Amino acid sequence: MNPPLFDARFRDQLADLVRWRRDVRHFRTDPVDRALIDELIGLATLAPSVGNSQPWRFVLVDDPERRAAVRTVFEACSRDALADYAGERARLYAQLKLAGLDRAPVQVAVFAEREPAEGHGLGRRTMPETVEYSVVTAVHTLWLAARAHGLGVGWVSILDADRINAILDVPGNWALIAYLCVGRPEEEAAEPELVRAGWQQRLDASQVVFKR
């Protein structure tokens, strides 16, 4: 099979895809075809992984009671987080809508199998954390693929991982990497919401590149 030709037009569109990928917090409630979600997860599983171990595990959270329990965990963790801020920063935090848990039609928890049989341990002896890193590449792949299909993804990180594991009744050797909300965004923007809200400006690439 001949490799595809990625021409200048494709590269420009890829750059647009990366620029317009957003951490979405405001969702429409329109249902999303489960076949499309399956397609996106299928693309996510093509991400690179240490030793080709493919340690990602996706849990589609459909049960209303489990979703409500996750929402309760988020609320408790968000209150704790607010207590860490003061003054203007606390005011900004309180105004942010940090979760799409109320409206996003699809919720997906993504876990890492800490000791997958696949890959036979290749590349993990000196850096075992590459298992979790591999799952992050799958999350980012899903994020980009969703954006290409007009969907938004929100990563809910204000959660207690142990409590989420218990709510979703997953094996004890699975590590929660991401809890994702997926749906059609209420708005489209090339600029991150946290920039628009005044929480954190983007750094220029020159500020994070070093030479040795």
N, C-alpha and C positions, 0 to 999 in steps of 0.2 A: 504494500500500500504506500503510495506516495504521500509525503507530508503535505499539509495544507499550506497555501501561500497566505501569509499574514501581511497584507499590503499596507500602504500608508493610510488609506481610509480606515482599515480595521484598527490600526494603531491609534488613530485619532479617536475612534469610537471607544476603544479600550480606556484611553486616558479620560474621556468623558465619564465612562462608567465608574472609574475609580473616584473621580472628583465628586460625582453626584451620589455616591453611596453614602447613606446617612444612618445614624443611630436614631431610629424613628421612635417617638413617644406618643404621637397623636395618630390614632388609627380610625379608619372607617370600619363599620361593623359588617360590611358585605362579606358573605361567605367566600372562602377560597376553595377551589376544586381540589379535593384530596389527591387526584392524579398529578396535579402540578406540584404539590408538596412532595409527593413521592419522587417526581422527576428532579426536584431541587436537591433532595437528600441523596439521590443517586449521583448527581454531579458532585456533591460534597464528598462522597466516598472516593472520588478520583484524586483527592488531595494527596500531597506527599506525606509519608509517614516513616518514622525511624525503622529501619530494617524491613520495610513494607509490612509492618505489624498491624496496620489498620485498626488502631485501638478505639476508635470512636463507637459510641453506642447512643442511638437516638431514641428518646422516649416521647411519643406524642401524648400530650396531656389533654385528654378530652373530658374526663369525668368532672362534673361540676363541683362535687365535694372536694376533690383533690385541688382543683383550681382555687376554690375558696380558702383552703388551708394554706396554699402558697401565698395568696393575697394577705392572709393574716400574718404570716412570717415576714413578708415585705413591710407591712405597716409597723411591726415591732422594730425591725432593723432600721427603718427610716427614722423613727423617733429617736433611737439611740444615736444615729448618725447626726441628726440635727443638733443634739446636745454637744457635739464636738465643735460646733461653730458659734461665733458670736458676732454681734454687730451687723454690719452690712452683708457679710458673707452668710450669716444665718438667715437674713431676710431674703437673699437671693435663693438660698437652698430651699426655703419654705415655699417659694413661688414656682420652683421647677416641677414639672410633671415628669417624674423619673421612671414611670412604668406604664406600659400599655396593657396591664393585666385586666383592666375593666372592659376594654373594647376590642382588642385584637382577637380575631376569630380563631387563630391557630397559636398554640403554645407548645414549644418543643424544648425539652431538657436534653442537654448533650453531655455525656459522661465519657470519661476515659477508663478503659479497662486497664488497671495498673500493671498487671502481669499477663499480657496476652500471649497465648501459645504461638500465635502467628509471629513470624519474624525471628523466632528462635533466639531471642536476646540480642540480635545483632545491633550494635551501636548504643546499647542501653547500659552497659556495665559502668562506664565512666560518667555518663550523663543520663541517669534514669528519668530525669524530668523531661527528656525529649518525647516521652510518651504523651504527656500533657500538651507539649508544644505541637505535636502532630495533630491532636484534636482541634487545637486553635486554628490550624491551617484549614481544617475541614469547615469550621464555623465561618471563617472568612470567605471560603469558596462558596458556601451557601449564601452568604450575605451578598456577594457580587451577583451570583446567579439570580437571586430573588429580585434584585434591583433591575436586572435586564428584563425581567418579566413584569415590571411595574409594581412589584411588591416591596414593602419596607420591612426591615427587621430591627427590633429593639432588643438590646442585651440588658437584662435585668440582673444587676450584680449586687444589689442591696438585699442580700438573702443570707440565711444561715445554712450552709451546705449540708450539715448533718441533719438538720430538720427537713430539708427538701428530700434528702435520700430516704428518710423514714416515711415521709408522705407518699413518695412514689414507689416505695417498697422495692428498691433495687438492690442488687448484691452488694455486700459489704466492701468488696474490693473495687467498686466503681467510684471514681472521683468526679464530682460535679465540676464541669468546666464552664458551662453557659446555660442560662435559662433564657430562651428566646421567645419573643412575641413576633408573630408574622401576620401581615395583612396589608391592605391597601392604605397608604398614608393619606392623611387629611390634606397635607400640603407637600409640595416639592421644593427643595432648596439645595443649592450647591454649597451653602455655608452652614456649618454645624450649628445646631440649635444653641449649644452652650456658648458659642461665639456670639450669636445674636442676643443671648440673654445677659451677656457681660460676665459670664463665669470664668472663661479662659480663652485667650486668643491663640490662634495657631502660631507655632514656631516656624520660622523659615528653615528650609533644609540645611542651610549653611550653619545653623546653630547646633545641629545635632550630628554633624559629620566631623570626624577627627582623623588626623594622620599621625602615624608613628614611624 
